Amino acid sequence: MNAETVVNNPLVERDPINVKTPDSPGALRGEVWLSLQTHQAQILVHGRDALADKPAIIGLMGFADRLRIIWDAARHDDPYADWWLLKVDQSIRSTTEIIESQQKITAERLGQFIPMDVSVGMSADPIRISLRFANPYAYQAARSLARFDQLVCALVTANHVGLIAPAERARTQQSCARKLRRLFALPLTYRVMKLDRQTVLTRSGRAPEALKTMGEIPDDVLSGDRRAPFAPRCEPPATITDTTTASSLASNVPPRHENKNDNNR
């Protein structure tokens, strides 16, 4: 393993001494699993293909596929990618805050069911999904989905014992699900144009097209002074090689992805 590989591994400290030598251990490897209890959360993992009368719904996996392209572009100093990562960061934060607020309200209601103790309903057979994402924001989005799953469990329980009416339960679920769908669809608005900061600053190449398509980048983002908290370190410009996914992003056609479900529990 060379020094660059170690630096880019998120599970290895970014320190020059962590360069692989014949007498040192290799890179850390681990597994991440998402466990879901409800059908409402499960359908947001893979989304839905477009139907004759309904548009496609982008799920968590489609979000991660598209975000990977934006992440790579940000590593190659594309200021539009930096801007989109900031949008993703803010969307994850606001979506999580709304879901957690609803969780708190529902938990308080369940706690008021005196003199009875109510435990939140759980699935007898939850699904487990292996997550192998390329960046922290995909995992943060998965955490938001897991929070939504917990909220649905609490809402179903509160409805079952008569603390929340069915209409209120449906409104809360649908409102939070819309927030997640909006988050998952956000990377679709980014366009792959293979730009870098200098190209945008000088308005050369495809910069005028990007301006027309994606808008004017805020000055502090264009200068590089403001980046997302988990934005990748910039590297020398390189060509995006994933042409299949890049083409899909450019045309808003969801790329095919592998089914990550693992039913072995």
SERO-4910 file (N, C-alpha, C, O; in steps of 0.05 Angstrom, whole numbers):
BEGIN
 pado doro    nc1    nc2    nc3   cac1   cac2   cac3    cc1    cc2    cc3    oc1    oc2    oc3
  Met    A     17    -24      0      0      0      0     18     25      0     37     26     15
  Asn    A     12     44    -17     28     68    -17     16     89      1     -5     85     12
  Ala    A     30    112      4     22    133     23     -5    144     15    -21    151     33
  Glu    A    -11    147    -11    -36    159    -20    -59    142    -12    -80    152     -4
  Thr    A    -56    116    -15    -78     97     -8    -85     99     22   -108     99     29
  Val    A    -64    101     39    -69    103     67    -83    129     74   -102    129     90
  Val    A    -75    151     62    -87    177     68   -117    177     61   -133    189     75
  Asn    A   -124    164     39   -151    165     29   -169    144     43   -193    144     38
  Asn    A   -158    127     59   -174    107     73   -187    120     97   -172    129    115
  Pro    A   -213    122     99   -226    136    121   -223    123    148   -227    136    168
  Leu    A   -214     98    148   -211     84    174   -182     85    184   -176     73    205
  Val    A   -165     99    170   -137    101    178   -130    130    184   -138    148    169
  Glu    A   -116    135    206   -109    162    213    -92    175    192    -75    161    180
  Arg    A    -97    200    187    -82    214    166    -55    223    177    -52    247    185
  Asp    A    -36    205    178    -10    211    190     11    198    173      8    174    166
  Pro    A     33    212    166     53    200    150     65    174    160     75    158    145
  Ile    A     63    170    187     75    145    198     57    121    191     66     98    195
  Asn    A     33    125    182     15    103    175     19     92    147      1     81    135
  Val    A     43     95    136     49     84    110     56     55    114     71     47    132
  Lys    A     45     38     96     48      9     99     78      2     93     89     10     73
  Thr    A     89    -13    112    116    -23    109    114    -53    114     94    -63    123
  Pro    A    135    -68    107    134    -97    111    128   -105    140    119   -127    145
  Asp    A    134    -87    159    130    -94    188    105    -80    200    101    -82    224
  Ser    A     88    -68    183     65    -54    194     39    -67    184     40    -80    163
  Pro    A     17    -64    198     -8    -76    190    -20    -62    165    -13    -40    159
  Gly    A    -38    -76    152    -51    -65    129    -74    -46    137    -78    -41    161
  Ala    A    -88    -36    117   -111    -18    122   -133    -32    137   -137    -56    135
  Leu    A   -147    -16    153   -170    -27    168   -193    -33    149   -198    -18    130
  Arg    A   -208    -54    155   -231    -61    140   -254    -67    160   -249    -78    182
  Gly    A   -278    -60    153   -300    -65    171   -326    -68    155   -326    -66    130
  Glu    A   -348    -74    169   -374    -77    156   -394    -58    170   -392    -53    194
  Val    A   -413    -48    154   -434    -32    164   -461    -44    155   -464    -50    131
  Trp    A   -479    -48    174   -505    -59    167   -527    -40    176   -525    -28    197
  Leu    A   -548    -38    160   -571    -23    166   -594    -42    172   -602    -58    154
  Ser    A   -605    -41    196   -628    -58    203   -653    -41    203   -654    -20    215
  Leu    A   -674    -51    189   -699    -36    187   -722    -54    196   -723    -78    191
  Gln    A   -740    -41    210   -763    -55    222   -789    -52    205   -807    -69    207
  Thr    A   -791    -31    189   -816    -25    176   -815    -25    146   -794    -21    134
  His    A   -838    -31    134   -840    -30    105   -837     -2     95   -826      2     73
  Gln    A   -847     18    110   -845     46    101   -816     55     97   -810     70     79
  Ala    A   -798     45    114   -770     52    111   -757     34     90   -740     44     75
  Gln    A   -765      9     88   -752     -9     69   -756      1     40   -737     -1     24
  Ile    A   -779     12     33   -784     20      6   -767     44     -1   -764     51    -25
  Leu    A   -756     58     19   -739     81     13   -710     73     10   -693     91      5
  Val    A   -704     48     12   -676     39      8   -670     39    -22   -650     50    -31
  His    A   -687     26    -38   -682     24    -67   -700     42    -83   -696     45   -107
  Gly    A   -720     55    -71   -738     72    -86   -756     57   -104   -763     34    -99
  Arg    A   -764     70   -126   -783     58   -145   -777     67   -173   -771     90   -178
  Asp    A   -778     48   -192   -774     55   -220   -798     72   -230   -820     70   -218
  Ala    A   -794     87   -251   -816    103   -262   -838     85   -273   -832     65   -286
  Leu    A   -862     92   -268   -885     78   -279   -900     96   -299   -893    119   -303
  Ala    A   -919     85   -313   -933    100   -334   -945    126   -322   -945    146   -336
  Asp    A   -956    124   -298   -970    147   -286   -956    158   -261   -966    176   -248
  Lys    A   -931    148   -255   -917    157   -232   -887    161   -238   -876    144   -252
  Pro    A   -875    182   -228   -846    186   -232   -830    167   -215   -840    155   -196
  Ala    A   -805    164   -222   -787    147   -206   -782    160   -179   -782    185   -176
  Ile    A   -778    143   -159   -770    152   -133   -741    143   -128   -735    119   -129
  Ile    A   -724    162   -121   -696    155   -116   -693    147    -87   -702    161    -69
  Gly    A   -682    123    -82   -678    113    -55   -650    118    -45   -634    132    -58
  Leu    A   -644    107    -22   -618    111    -10   -595    101    -28   -575    115    -31
  Met    A   -599     78    -41   -577     67    -58   -573     85    -83   -550     89    -90
  Gly    A   -594     94    -95   -591    113   -117   -578    139   -109   -561    149   -124
  Phe    A   -585    149    -86   -572    173    -75   -542    168    -72   -526    185    -80
  Ala    A   -534    145    -61   -506    140    -56   -491    137    -83   -468    146    -86
  Asp    A   -504    125   -103   -492    123   -130   -485    150   -141   -463    154   -151
  Arg    A   -504    168   -140   -500    195   -152   -481    212   -135   -465    227   -146
  Leu    A   -483    209   -109   -466    224    -92   -437    217    -95   -419    234    -92
  Arg    A   -432    192   -103   -404    183   -108   -391    200   -130   -367    207   -129
  Ile    A   -406    206   -151   -396    222   -173   -390    251   -164   -370    262   -171
  Ile    A   -408    262   -148   -404    289   -137   -380    290   -119   -364    308   -120
  Trp    A   -377    269   -103   -354    267    -84   -328    266   -100   -309    280    -93
  Asp    A   -327    250   -121   -302    249   -137   -297    276   -151   -273    284   -152
  Ala    A   -318    289   -160   -314    315   -173   -303    336   -153   -287    353   -160
  Ala    A   -313    335   -128   -303    353   -107   -274    347   -101   -258    366    -96
  Arg    A   -265    322   -102   -237    316    -98   -220    328   -121   -196    333   -117
  His    A   -232    331   -144   -218    342   -167   -223    372   -170   -220    383   -192
  Asp    A   -231    385   -148   -233    414   -146   -255    426   -163   -251    448   -174
  Asp    A   -277    412   -166   -300    424   -180   -316    440   -159   -327    428   -140
  Pro    A   -318    466   -162   -332    482   -142   -362    477   -141   -375    481   -121
  Tyr    A   -373    468   -164   -402    461   -164   -406    436   -146   -426    434   -132
  Ala    A   -388    417   -148   -390    394   -130   -388    402   -101   -402    391    -84
  Asp    A   -370    421    -95   -368    431    -68   -395    443    -59   -404    439    -36
  Trp    A   -407    458    -77   -433    471    -70   -454    450    -65   -470    452    -47
  Trp    A   -454    429    -82   -475    408    -78   -470    392    -53   -489    383    -40
  Leu    A   -445    388    -45   -440    374    -19   -450    391      4   -459    380     24
  Leu    A   -447    417      2   -458    435     23   -489    432     24   -500    432     46
  Lys    A   -501    430      0   -530    427      0   -538    400     12   -558    399     27
  Val    A   -524    380      6   -529    353     17   -526    354     48   -542    343     62
  Asp    A   -504    366     57   -499    368     85   -522    382     99   -532    373    120
  Gln    A   -531    405     89   -553    419    101   -579    404    100   -594    404    119
  Ser    A   -584    390     78   -609    375     75   -609    351     95   -630    346    107
  Ile    A   -587    338     99   -585    316    118   -591    327    146   -605    315    162
  Arg    A   -579    350    153   -582    361    179   -611    369    184   -623    362    205
  Ser    A   -624    383    165   -651    392    169   -671    368    170   -690    368    185
  Thr    A   -666    348    153   -684    325    152   -682    309    178   -702    301    189
  Thr    A   -657    306    188   -654    291    213   -666    306    236   -678    294    254
  Glu    A   -663    333    237   -675    349    258   -705    346    259   -717    343    281
  Ile    A   -718    346    236   -747    343    235   -756    316    245   -775    313    260
  Ile    A   -742    295    235   -749    268    244   -745    264    274   -762    253    288
  Glu    A   -722    274    284   -717    271    313   -736    287    330   -744    279    352
  Ser    A   -746    310    319   -766    326    334   -792    310    336   -805    310    357
  Gln    A   -800    297    314   -824    281    314   -821    257    333   -839    248    346
  Gln    A   -796    245    333   -791    223    352   -795    232    381   -807    217    397
  Lys    A   -785    255    387   -787    265    415   -816    270    422   -824    262    444
  Ile    A   -832    281    404   -860    286    410   -875    260    414   -891    258    433
  Thr    A   -870    240    397   -883    215    399   -875    200    424   -892    188    437
  Ala    A   -849    201    431   -840    188    456   -853    200    480   -860    186    499
  Glu    A   -856    226    480   -869    240    503   -898    231    506   -908    227    528
  Arg    A   -911    227    484   -939    218    485   -940    189    496   -957    183    512
  Leu    A   -922    173    486   -922    145    496   -916    144    526   -926    127    541
  Gly    A   -899    163    535   -892    164    564   -915    173    581   -915    169    606
  Gln    A   -935    186    569   -958    196    584   -981    176    586  -1002    182    597
  Phe    A   -976    152    576   -998    131    576   -999    118    604   -996     94    607
  Ile    A  -1004    135    624  -1004    126    652  -1032    114    658  -1052    123    647
  Pro    A  -1033     92    674  -1012     80    690   -999     56    675   -988     38    688
  Met    A  -1002     55    649   -991     32    635   -964     38    623   -959     61    615
  Asp    A   -947     18    620   -921     20    607   -924     10    579   -934    -13    574
  Val    A   -916     25    559   -918     17    531   -890     15    519   -874     34    520
  Ser    A   -884     -8    508   -859    -12    494   -864     -9    464   -884    -18    453
  Val    A   -846      4    450   -849      9    421   -848    -17    406   -830    -34    411
  Gly    A   -866    -21    388   -867    -45    372   -842    -49    355   -832    -29    344
  Met    A   -833    -73    352   -810    -80    336   -817   -104    318   -834   -120    325
  Ser    A   -804   -105    295   -809   -127    277   -797   -153    288   -775   -154    300
  Ala    A   -812   -175    284   -802   -201    292   -781   -211    273   -766   -229    279
  Asp    A   -779   -198    249   -760   -207    229   -750   -183    213   -757   -180    189
  Pro    A   -734   -166    225   -724   -142    211   -706   -149    188   -693   -171    188
  Ile    A   -704   -131    168   -685   -136    146   -658   -124    153   -657   -103    167
  Arg    A   -637   -136    143   -610   -125    147   -598   -120    120   -598   -138    103
  Ile    A   -587    -96    116   -577    -88     90   -548    -80     93   -541    -63    110
  Ser    A   -530    -92     78   -502    -86     78   -497    -59     64   -506    -56     41
  Leu    A   -483    -42     77   -477    -15     65   -447    -14     59   -430    -18     76
  Arg    A   -442     -7     34   -414     -3     25   -412     22      9   -412     22    -16
  Phe    A   -411     44     23   -412     70     10   -384     82      8   -365     74     21
  Ala    A   -381    102    -10   -355    114    -15   -350    139      0   -328    150     -1
  Asn    A   -369    149     15   -365    175     29   -383    177     54   -403    162     56
  Pro    A   -376    194     72   -391    196     98   -420    205     94   -437    197    110
  Tyr    A   -426    222     74   -453    232     72   -473    211     65   -496    212     72
  Ala    A   -465    190     50   -483    168     44   -490    153     70   -513    145     74
  Tyr    A   -470    150     88   -476    137    114   -493    155    131   -510    145    146
  Gln    A   -489    181    130   -506    199    145   -535    198    136   -554    198    152
  Ala    A   -539    196    109   -566    193     98   -578    167    107   -602    166    113
  Ala    A   -563    145    109   -573    120    119   -581    122    148   -601    110    156
  Arg    A   -567    137    163   -574    142    191   -601    157    193   -617    151    210
  Ser    A   -605    176    175   -630    190    175   -653    171    168   -675    173    180
  Leu    A   -648    153    150   -669    133    143   -674    115    167   -697    108    172
  Ala    A   -654    107    182   -657     90    205   -674    105    227   -690     93    240
  Arg    A   -669    131    229   -685    147    248   -714    147    239   -732    145    256
  Phe    A   -719    150    214   -747    149    204   -759    122    210   -783    121    218
  Asp    A   -745    101    207   -755     74    213   -763     73    243   -784     62    249
  Gln    A   -747     83    261   -753     84    289   -778    100    294   -795     93    311
  Leu    A   -781    123    280   -804    140    283   -830    125    275   -850    127    289
  Val    A   -828    111    253   -852     96    243   -860     75    264   -884     72    270
  Cys    A   -841     62    276   -847     42    297   -862     55    320   -882     44    330
  Ala    A   -853     79    328   -865     93    350   -893    103    343   -912    101    359
  Leu    A   -896    112    318   -922    122    309   -943    100    308   -966    103    316
  Val    A   -934     77    297   -952     54    295   -961     45    323   -984     38    328
  Thr    A   -942     45    342   -948     37    369   -968     57    382   -988     49    395
  Ala    A   -962     83    379   -980    103    391  -1008    102    379  -1027    107    393
  Asn    A  -1009     97    353  -1035     94    340  -1050     69    351  -1074     69    355
  His    A  -1035     48    355  -1047     22    364  -1060     25    391  -1080     13    397
  Val    A  -1047     40    409  -1057     43    436  -1075     67    440  -1084     73    462
  Gly    A  -1081     81    418  -1101    102    419  -1090    129    427  -1106    147    435
  Leu    A  -1064    134    424  -1052    160    431  -1051    179    407  -1051    203    410
  Ile    A  -1050    167    383  -1049    183    359  -1069    172    339  -1071    148    335
  Ala    A  -1085    190    328  -1105    182    308  -1092    173    282  -1070    183    276
  Pro    A  -1105    156    267  -1093    146    242  -1086    169    222  -1065    167    209
  Ala    A  -1103    189    221  -1097    211    203  -1072    226    211  -1056    234    193
  Glu    A  -1068    231    237  -1044    244    246  -1019    227    241   -998    237    233
  Arg    A  -1022    201    246   -999    183    241   -991    184    212   -968    186    205
  Ala    A  -1011    183    193  -1005    183    165   -992    210    156   -974    210    140
  Arg    A  -1002    232    167   -991    258    160   -961    260    168   -945    270    153
  Thr    A   -956    251    192   -928    253    202   -909    235    186   -888    243    178
  Gln    A   -918    210    181   -902    192    164   -897    203    137   -874    203    127
  Gln    A   -918    213    124   -915    223     97   -898    248     95   -882    251     77
  Ser    A   -900    265    115   -884    290    116   -854    283    118   -838    294    104
  Cys    A   -847    265    136   -819    257    140   -809    241    116   -785    244    108
  Ala    A   -826    224    104   -817    209     81   -812    228     57   -793    223     42
  Arg    A   -828    249     54   -823    268     33   -796    282     36   -781    287     17
  Lys    A   -789    288     61   -763    301     67   -740    282     58   -721    291     46
  Leu    A   -743    257     64   -722    238     57   -721    235     26   -699    234     15
  Arg    A   -744    234     13   -743    231    -16   -731    256    -29   -717    254    -49
  Arg    A   -736    279    -18   -725    304    -28   -694    303    -25   -679    312    -42
  Leu    A   -685    294     -2   -656    291      3   -644    272    -17   -623    278    -29
  Phe    A   -656    249    -21   -645    228    -39   -644    238    -68   -627    229    -84
  Ala    A   -663    256    -75   -663    265   -103   -645    289   -108   -640    296   -131
  Leu    A   -634    300    -87   -617    324    -90   -594    321   -109   -589    339   -125
  Pro    A   -579    299   -108   -556    297   -127   -564    296   -156   -547    301   -174
  Leu    A   -590    291   -162   -599    291   -190   -596    318   -203   -593    320   -228
  Thr    A   -596    339   -188   -595    366   -199   -566    375   -206   -562    395   -219
  Tyr    A   -547    359   -198   -519    364   -206   -513    353   -234   -524    332   -241
  Arg    A   -497    367   -249   -490    358   -276   -460    355   -279   -445    372   -270
  Val    A   -452    332   -290   -424    326   -294   -414    341   -318   -422    336   -340
  Met    A   -396    360   -313   -384    376   -335   -354    377   -334   -341    391   -350
  Lys    A   -342    362   -315   -313    359   -313   -300    387   -311   -282    393   -327
  Leu    A   -309    403   -292   -299    429   -288   -279    429   -264   -280    411   -248
  Asp    A   -262    449   -263   -247    454   -239   -250    484   -231   -262    499   -246
  Arg    A   -239    491   -209   -243    518   -198   -233    540   -217   -245    560   -221
  Gln    A   -209    535   -229   -198    555   -246   -215    559   -271   -218    581   -280
  Thr    A   -226    537   -282   -243    539   -305   -268    556   -299   -276    572   -316
  Val    A   -279    552   -276   -303    567   -268   -296    596   -263   -311    614   -271
  Leu    A   -273    601   -250   -265    629   -244   -261    645   -269   -268    668   -270
  Thr    A   -249    632   -290   -244    646   -315   -266    644   -335   -265    655   -357
  Arg    A   -288    629   -326   -312    626   -344   -304    615   -371   -315    623   -391
  Ser    A   -286    596   -371   -277    583   -396   -289    555   -398   -304    547   -380
  Gly    A   -283    541   -420   -293    514   -423   -324    513   -421   -338    528   -435
  Arg    A   -334    495   -405   -363    491   -402   -374    507   -378   -397    502   -370
  Ala    A   -358    526   -368   -367    542   -345   -393    558   -351   -411    558   -335
  Pro    A   -395    571   -375   -420    585   -381   -444    566   -381   -466    574   -372
  Glu    A   -441    542   -392   -463    523   -392   -470    514   -364   -494    512   -357
  Ala    A   -450    510   -347   -455    503   -319   -470    525   -305   -488    520   -289
  Leu    A   -462    550   -310   -475    573   -297   -505    573   -305   -522    578   -288
  Lys    A   -511    568   -330   -538    569   -339   -554    545   -328   -578    548   -321
  Thr    A   -541    522   -325   -555    498   -316   -558    496   -286   -579    489   -276
  Met    A   -536    503   -272   -535    499   -243   -535    524   -226   -538    523   -202
  Gly    A   -532    547   -239   -534    572   -224   -507    584   -216   -486    573   -223
  Glu    A   -508    606   -203   -485    621   -194   -475    611   -167   -490    611   -148
  Ile    A   -450    602   -167   -438    592   -142   -433    615   -122   -423    636   -130
  Pro    A   -441    612    -97   -435    633    -77   -405    638    -77   -388    620    -80
  Asp    A   -398    664    -72   -370    672    -74   -351    656    -55   -329    649    -62
  Asp    A   -361    652    -30   -343    638    -11   -339    609    -18   -320    596    -10
  Val    A   -358    597    -33   -355    569    -42   -337    569    -66   -319    551    -68
  Leu    A   -340    588    -84   -323    589   -108   -294    594   -100   -276    583   -113
  Ser    A   -289    610    -80   -262    615    -71   -249    592    -56   -225    591    -53
  Gly    A   -266    573    -47   -256    551    -32   -255    556     -2   -247    539     13
  Asp    A   -265    580      7   -265    586     35   -286    571     51   -282    565     75
  Arg    A   -307    563     38   -329    548     51   -333    521     37   -340    521     14
  Arg    A   -329    500     52   -334    473     41   -350    457     62   -351    465     85
  Ala    A   -362    436     53   -377    419     71   -358    407     93   -335    403     87
  Pro    A   -369    403    117   -352    393    139   -337    367    132   -314    363    141
  Phe    A   -349    349    116   -336    324    110   -327    323     80   -322    302     69
  Ala    A   -323    346     68   -314    347     40   -287    334     38   -271    336     56
  Pro    A   -282    321     15   -256    307     11   -234    327      6   -239    350     -3
  Arg    A   -210    319     11   -187    335      5   -183    336    -25   -186    316    -39
  Cys    A   -177    360    -36   -174    363    -65   -148    349    -74   -128    349    -60
  Glu    A   -150    337    -98   -128    324   -110   -124    336   -138   -141    351   -147
  Pro    A   -101    330   -152    -97    340   -179   -120    332   -197   -131    310   -194
  Pro    A   -128    349   -216   -150    342   -234   -146    316   -248   -123    309   -256
  Ala    A   -167    301   -251   -166    275   -266   -193    271   -279   -213    283   -271
  Thr    A   -193    255   -300   -218    250   -314   -235    230   -299   -225    210   -290
  Ile    A   -261    236   -297   -280    217   -285   -283    193   -303   -290    196   -327
  Thr    A   -276    170   -293   -276    146   -310   -302    131   -310   -306    114   -328
  Asp    A   -319    136   -291   -344    121   -289   -364    133   -309   -383    147   -301
  Thr    A   -360    128   -335   -376    141   -355   -405    132   -355   -423    147   -362
  Thr    A   -410    107   -346   -438     98   -345   -454    114   -325   -476    124   -331
  Thr    A   -443    117   -300   -458    131   -280   -458    161   -287   -478    174   -282
  Ala    A   -435    171   -297   -435    199   -305   -456    206   -325   -469    227   -323
  Ser    A   -459    189   -345   -479    193   -365   -507    192   -353   -525    207   -361
  Ser    A   -511    174   -334   -537    172   -321   -543    198   -306   -566    207   -306
  Leu    A   -523    209   -292   -527    234   -278   -534    256   -297   -553    272   -291
  Ala    A   -520    257   -319   -525    279   -338   -553    278   -349   -565    299   -356
  Ser    A   -564    254   -352   -590    251   -365   -612    246   -345   -636    243   -353
  Asn    A   -606    246   -319   -625    241   -298   -637    213   -299   -659    208   -288
  Val    A   -624    194   -312   -633    167   -313   -619    151   -292   -595    149   -292
  Pro    A   -634    140   -272   -621    125   -250   -605    102   -260   -615     86   -276
  Pro    A   -579     99   -252   -563     76   -260   -573     51   -245   -585     54   -224
  Arg    A   -568     28   -257   -575      3   -243   -555     -1   -221   -532      5   -223
  His    A   -565    -12   -199   -547    -18   -176   -554    -45   -166   -576    -56   -169
  Glu    A   -534    -57   -153   -537    -83   -142   -555    -83   -118   -556    -63   -103
  Asn    A   -570   -104   -114   -586   -107    -90   -569   -114    -67   -555   -135    -67
  Lys    A   -568    -97    -47   -551   -101    -24   -565   -117     -1   -552   -122     19
  Asn    A   -589   -125     -5   -604   -138     16   -591   -165     23   -582   -179      5
  Asp    A   -589   -171     48   -579   -196     57   -599   -207     77   -601   -196     99
  Asn    A   -612   -228     70   -633   -239     87   -623   -259    107   -639   -272    121
  Asn    A   -597   -264    107   -586   -283    127   -583   -268    154   -567   -250    156
  Arg    A   -598   -277    173   -598   -263    199   -587   -282    220   -585   -275    243
***
